[in-house]
Amino acid sequence: MELKIRKNGEIYIIDVNGEMDLYNSYKLKELVMKMLEKNVKNFIINLEQVDYIDSSGIGALIFICSTIKKMNLKLSISNIHGSVKKVIELTKLMGYFPISNSVEEAILALSE
């Protein structure tokens, strides 16, 4: 899994590339925690290039989402598709995660 950060105004977009599984989902958690230490307030996690997620990947997303919610910051998860979307639907987490269809839609939602 590869993580890239880009910025749109005050919004930080984390592009996730590869599989989010037991072996690497901790990297995303660590990255978000480091960004929180630097007072980043708006996050988009872009899953466009993620074709596989397991329970530890879901766990990482839940951890990130609950941490950001507790701090009253903003998060959107964008471009969920294919098997990743199926896993999130099966775990009944579609309503828990703030999901947007695209990075552009996420930027609009977080800018409000």
ZIMOUR-V391721 format. One record per pair of residues at least 4 apart in sequence whose ideal C-beta (glycine too) atoms are under 8 Angstrom apart, sorted by the first residue. I is the first residue (numbers start at 1). GAP is how many residues later the second one is. D is the distance in Angstrom with one decimal. If there is no record, write none. Layout:
I&GAP&D / I&GAP&D
This chain:
1&15&6.5 / 1&16&6.8 / 1&17&3.9 / 1&18&6.0 / 1&19&6.2 / 1&20&7.9 / 1&23&4.1 / 1&24&7.6 / 1&26&6.3 / 1&27&7.6 / 2&14&7.7 / 2&15&4.3 / 2&16&5.7 / 3&11&6.0 / 3&12&7.1 / 3&13&6.0 / 3&14&7.5 / 3&24&6.2 / 3&25&6.4 / 3&28&5.6 / 4&10&7.4 / 4&11&4.4 / 4&13&7.2 / 5&7&5.9 / 5&8&7.1 / 5&9&5.7 / 5&10&7.7 / 5&26&7.6 / 5&30&7.8 / 6&6&7.7 / 6&7&4.9 / 6&9&6.8 / 7&4&7.0 / 7&5&5.6 / 7&6&7.1 / 8&5&6.3 / 8&99&5.6 / 9&102&7.6 / 10&31&6.8 / 10&32&5.5 / 11&31&4.3 / 11&32&7.6 / 11&33&6.1 / 11&95&8.0 / 11&96&5.8 / 11&99&5.4 / 11&100&7.4 / 12&23&6.3 / 12&28&5.2 / 12&30&6.5 / 12&31&5.7 / 12&32&7.2 / 13&31&4.5 / 13&33&5.8 / 13&90&6.0 / 13&93&8.0 / 14&14&7.2 / 14&17&6.7 / 14&18&7.4 / 14&29&6.7 / 14&30&7.0 / 14&31&5.2 / 14&32&6.6 / 15&31&4.8 / 15&33&7.3 / 15&34&6.8 / 16&4&6.6 / 16&12&6.5 / 16&29&6.5 / 16&30&6.5 / 16&31&5.6 / 16&33&6.6 / 16&34&5.3 / 17&32&4.0 / 17&33&7.3 / 18&6&7.4 / 18&31&7.0 / 18&32&6.9 / 19&5&7.3 / 19&31&7.1 / 19&32&7.1 / 19&33&4.2 / 19&34&7.4 / 19&38&7.8 / 20&4&7.0 / 20&5&4.9 / 20&8&7.0 / 20&27&7.9 / 20&30&5.7 / 20&32&7.1 / 20&33&4.4 / 20&34&7.3 / 20&36&7.8 / 20&37&3.1 / 20&40&6.9 / 20&41&8.0 / 20&64&7.8 / 21&4&6.3 / 21&31&6.7 / 21&32&7.2 / 21&33&4.6 / 21&35&6.3 / 21&36&5.9 / 22&32&6.2 / 22&34&4.5 / 24&4&8.0 / 25&4&7.0 / 25&29&7.9 / 25&31&4.8 / 25&32&4.4 / 25&34&7.1 / 25&35&4.0 / 26&4&6.1 / 26&30&7.9 / 26&34&6.9 / 27&4&6.3 / 28&4&6.4 / 28&17&7.4 / 28&32&5.3 / 28&33&8.0 / 28&36&7.0 / 29&4&6.3 / 29&31&4.9 / 29&34&5.8 / 29&35&6.3 / 30&4&6.4 / 31&4&6.4 / 32&4&6.4 / 32&11&6.8 / 32&32&5.0 / 32&35&7.4 / 32&36&7.7 / 33&4&6.7 / 33&34&7.8 / 34&4&6.8 / 35&5&4.1 / 35&8&7.2 / 36&4&6.4 / 36&31&7.2 / 36&32&7.8 / 36&35&7.1 / 36&37&7.7 / 40&33&8.0 / 41&32&4.9 / 41&33&6.6 / 42&31&7.0 / 42&32&4.6 / 42&33&7.9 / 42&68&5.0 / 43&21&7.9 / 43&25&6.4 / 43&30&7.2 / 43&31&6.9 / 43&32&4.7 / 43&33&7.4 / 44&31&7.6 / 44&32&5.1 / 44&33&7.6 / 44&34&5.8 / 44&56&7.9 / 44&59&6.0 / 44&62&4.5 / 44&63&7.0 / 44&66&6.9 / 45&16&7.4 / 45&19&7.2 / 45&30&7.2 / 45&31&7.6 / 45&32&4.9 / 45&33&7.2 / 46&32&5.2 / 46&33&5.6 / 46&57&5.4 / 46&60&8.0 / 47&6&8.0 / 47&30&6.4 / 47&31&6.9 / 47&32&5.3 / 47&33&5.4 / 47&34&7.8 / 47&37&5.9 / 48&30&7.3 / 48&31&3.7 / 48&33&7.6 / 48&55&7.8 / 50&34&5.5 / 51&31&6.0 / 51&32&6.5 / 51&33&7.0 / 52&31&6.3 / 52&32&7.2 / 53&4&3.8 / 53&5&6.2 / 53&30&7.5 / 53&31&4.8 / 53&34&5.4 / 53&35&7.8 / 54&4&7.3 / 54&33&7.9 / 55&4&6.1 / 56&4&6.4 / 57&4&6.7 / 58&4&6.4 / 58&29&6.6 / 58&30&7.2 / 58&33&6.0 / 58&35&7.0 / 59&4&6.2 / 60&4&6.3 / 61&4&6.0 / 61&16&6.9 / 61&32&7.9 / 61&36&6.6 / 62&4&6.1 / 62&31&7.3 / 62&34&7.4 / 63&4&6.2 / 64&4&6.2 / 64&11&7.1 / 65&4&6.2 / 65&10&6.1 / 65&12&7.9 / 65&31&6.9 / 65&32&5.9 / 65&33&7.5 / 66&4&6.3 / 67&4&6.6 / 68&5&4.8 / 68&6&7.3 / 68&7&4.4 / 69&4&7.9 / 69&6&7.6 / 74&36&4.8 / 75&23&5.7 / 76&22&5.0 / 76&23&7.2 / 76&24&4.9 / 76&30&3.7 / 76&33&5.7 / 76&34&5.8 / 77&20&5.1 / 77&21&6.5 / 77&22&5.3 / 77&23&7.4 / 77&29&7.9 / 78&21&7.3 / 78&22&4.7 / 78&23&6.9 / 78&24&5.8 / 78&25&5.1 / 78&27&6.9 / 78&28&4.5 / 79&22&7.3 / 79&23&6.3 / 79&24&6.9 / 80&4&5.5 / 80&5&4.7 / 80&8&6.2 / 80&19&6.0 / 81&4&5.4 / 82&4&7.2 / 83&4&6.4 / 84&4&6.6 / 85&4&6.2 / 86&4&6.1 / 87&4&6.3 / 88&5&5.0 / 88&6&5.8 / 88&9&6.9 / 89&4&8.0 / 89&5&5.7 / 92&4&7.9 / 93&4&5.7 / 94&5&6.6 / 98&11&7.6 / 100&5&4.1 / 100&6&4.0 / 100&9&5.7 / 101&4&5.2 / 102&4&7.0 / 103&4&6.4 / 104&4&6.7 / 105&4&6.4 / 106&4&6.1 / 107&4&6.1 / 108&4&7.3
